Amino acid sequence: MLGFKKHKTPQHTKYGETSLYRGADVAGRNAVVDFFYGFWSSLEHPTKAKIKPQNLVKFLDRAAILDVTYPDDNLALTVRLIGTFVAGYYGEIAGQDIRIIPNKQASDRIYKFSEIMLQEKVPIMTVTPAFAPDKDYLEATALYLPFYGETGDIERILVGVDMAPLIKL
């Protein structure tokens, strides 16, 4: 997540080992995660129609909404909405597939954890250290939340994103 526009280091960013948390184990670890998890868990049945930006105002800048489709039986994740904080790292990629992100390691990681969430149908939180030459070391946290369509399939993923500096080089 480190560096796509704001830090200008897309090809040089490297990611460390990701920690993965599932279900209720995501709560209490991060204020941004707690906000999005609280919103999701307050819904009796989280459907895509219940994702309203006005309900996410506190951290809308740290939100991304992904549409889930399966063209040619392959998973596709298209960015429906990207908050300004998230766009500062990935660029303004609304309307495009996640694979448009210049750093393949980042886009592959997003696909990997989205697939886990889609299979397990529970919230997934990832915590990943990110390193770039001449930049802060960061810890990137992402919470992937499933939202269902009328057919009962997961059709959207709400992602809450946070970055915390670890050290400055």
C-alpha positions as CSV (number, residue, x, y, z in Angstrom):
1,M,0.0,0.0,0.0
2,L,2.9,2.3,0.6
3,G,3.6,4.8,-2.0
4,F,1.7,4.9,-5.2
5,K,1.0,8.6,-5.6
6,K,1.9,10.3,-2.4
7,H,5.2,8.6,-1.9
8,K,6.0,8.0,-5.6
9,T,7.6,4.6,-5.1
10,P,5.3,2.1,-6.8
11,Q,8.0,-0.2,-8.2
12,H,10.3,0.0,-5.2
13,T,7.8,-0.8,-2.4
14,K,8.2,-4.2,-0.8
15,Y,5.9,-5.9,1.7
16,G,6.7,-8.0,4.6
17,E,4.9,-11.0,6.1
18,T,1.2,-10.4,6.4
19,S,-0.7,-11.2,9.6
20,L,-4.2,-12.4,9.0
21,Y,-7.2,-12.1,11.4
22,R,-10.7,-13.5,10.9
23,G,-14.2,-12.8,12.1
24,A,-14.6,-11.2,15.5
25,D,-10.8,-11.4,16.1
26,V,-10.5,-8.2,14.1
27,A,-12.1,-6.1,16.8
28,G,-10.1,-4.0,19.2
29,R,-6.9,-3.8,17.1
30,N,-7.3,-0.5,15.3
31,A,-9.7,2.5,15.4
32,V,-10.4,2.5,11.7
33,V,-11.0,-1.3,11.7
34,D,-13.3,-0.9,14.8
35,F,-15.3,1.7,13.0
36,F,-15.9,-0.4,9.8
37,Y,-16.4,-3.6,11.7
38,G,-18.9,-1.9,14.0
39,F,-20.8,-0.6,11.0
40,W,-20.8,-4.0,9.3
41,S,-21.7,-6.0,12.5
42,S,-24.6,-3.6,13.3
43,L,-26.4,-4.7,10.1
44,E,-28.8,-7.6,10.5
45,H,-27.9,-8.8,7.0
46,P,-25.1,-6.8,5.3
47,T,-26.4,-6.2,1.8
48,K,-24.7,-4.0,-0.9
49,A,-27.8,-1.7,-0.7
50,K,-26.9,-0.9,2.9
51,I,-23.5,0.6,2.0
52,K,-24.2,4.3,2.1
53,P,-21.3,6.8,2.1
54,Q,-23.2,9.0,4.6
55,N,-23.0,6.2,7.1
56,L,-19.2,6.1,6.6
57,V,-18.4,9.8,6.8
58,K,-16.0,9.5,9.8
59,F,-13.6,7.4,7.8
60,L,-14.9,7.6,4.2
61,D,-11.4,8.8,3.1
62,R,-10.1,5.4,4.3
63,A,-12.8,3.3,2.5
64,A,-12.8,1.4,-0.8
65,I,-15.8,-0.4,-2.2
66,L,-15.1,-3.2,-4.6
67,D,-17.6,-4.8,-7.0
68,V,-17.2,-8.6,-7.2
69,T,-17.8,-10.2,-10.6
70,Y,-16.8,-13.4,-12.3
71,P,-16.3,-12.7,-16.0
72,D,-15.2,-15.8,-17.8
73,D,-15.4,-17.6,-14.4
74,N,-12.5,-15.6,-13.0
75,L,-12.7,-13.2,-10.1
76,A,-12.7,-9.5,-11.0
77,L,-12.5,-6.8,-8.4
78,T,-13.6,-3.4,-9.7
79,V,-13.2,-0.3,-7.6
80,R,-16.6,1.4,-7.2
81,L,-15.4,4.0,-4.6
82,I,-12.0,4.9,-3.3
83,G,-11.5,7.4,-0.5
84,T,-8.9,10.1,-0.7
85,F,-6.6,8.6,1.9
86,V,-6.6,5.3,0.0
87,A,-6.2,7.0,-3.4
88,G,-3.1,8.8,-2.0
89,Y,-1.4,5.4,-2.2
90,Y,-3.1,3.6,-5.1
91,G,-4.2,6.5,-7.3
92,E,-7.7,7.5,-8.4
93,I,-8.7,4.1,-9.7
94,A,-12.5,4.2,-9.4
95,G,-14.1,2.2,-12.2
96,Q,-11.0,0.1,-12.8
97,D,-9.9,-3.4,-11.8
98,I,-7.5,-3.6,-8.8
99,R,-4.9,-5.1,-11.2
100,I,-4.4,-1.5,-12.5
101,I,-2.3,-0.8,-9.4
102,P,1.4,-0.5,-10.7
103,N,2.8,-2.7,-7.9
104,K,1.8,-6.3,-8.7
105,Q,2.7,-7.5,-5.2
106,A,0.0,-5.1,-3.8
107,S,-2.7,-6.0,-6.3
108,D,-2.0,-9.8,-5.9
109,R,-2.2,-9.4,-2.1
110,I,-5.6,-7.6,-2.4
111,Y,-6.9,-10.4,-4.7
112,K,-5.5,-13.1,-2.4
113,F,-7.2,-11.8,0.8
114,S,-10.4,-10.9,-1.1
115,E,-10.6,-14.6,-2.2
116,I,-10.1,-15.8,1.3
117,M,-12.9,-13.5,2.5
118,L,-15.2,-14.6,-0.3
119,Q,-14.6,-18.3,0.5
120,E,-14.9,-18.0,4.3
121,K,-17.7,-15.3,4.2
122,V,-16.3,-13.7,7.4
123,P,-14.4,-10.3,7.9
124,I,-10.7,-10.6,7.1
125,M,-8.2,-8.2,8.5
126,T,-4.6,-8.0,7.2
127,V,-1.7,-6.3,8.8
128,T,1.3,-5.9,6.5
129,P,4.6,-4.0,7.0
130,A,5.6,-2.0,3.9
131,F,9.1,-0.8,3.1
132,A,10.3,1.7,0.4
133,P,13.8,3.2,-0.1
134,D,14.1,6.7,1.6
135,K,10.5,6.5,3.0
136,D,8.8,5.7,6.3
137,Y,8.3,2.1,7.1
138,L,4.6,1.6,7.4
139,E,2.2,-1.0,8.8
140,A,-0.8,-1.3,6.4
141,T,-4.0,-2.6,7.9
142,A,-7.0,-3.6,5.7
143,L,-10.3,-4.9,6.8
144,Y,-12.3,-6.8,4.1
145,L,-16.1,-7.0,4.8
146,P,-18.6,-9.0,2.7
147,F,-21.8,-7.5,1.4
148,Y,-24.4,-9.6,-0.3
149,G,-26.6,-9.1,-3.3
150,E,-30.2,-10.2,-3.8
151,T,-29.1,-13.7,-4.9
152,G,-27.3,-14.2,-1.6
153,D,-23.8,-14.1,-3.1
154,I,-21.2,-11.6,-2.0
155,E,-21.3,-8.9,-4.6
156,R,-19.4,-6.1,-2.9
157,I,-16.5,-5.8,-0.5
158,L,-16.1,-2.8,1.8
159,V,-12.4,-2.3,2.6
160,G,-11.3,-0.1,5.5
161,V,-7.7,0.9,5.2
162,D,-5.3,2.4,7.7
163,M,-1.5,3.1,7.6
164,A,0.6,3.6,10.7
165,P,4.3,4.8,10.5
166,L,6.7,2.4,12.2
167,I,10.0,4.3,11.8
168,K,11.5,6.9,9.5
169,L,14.7,6.2,7.6
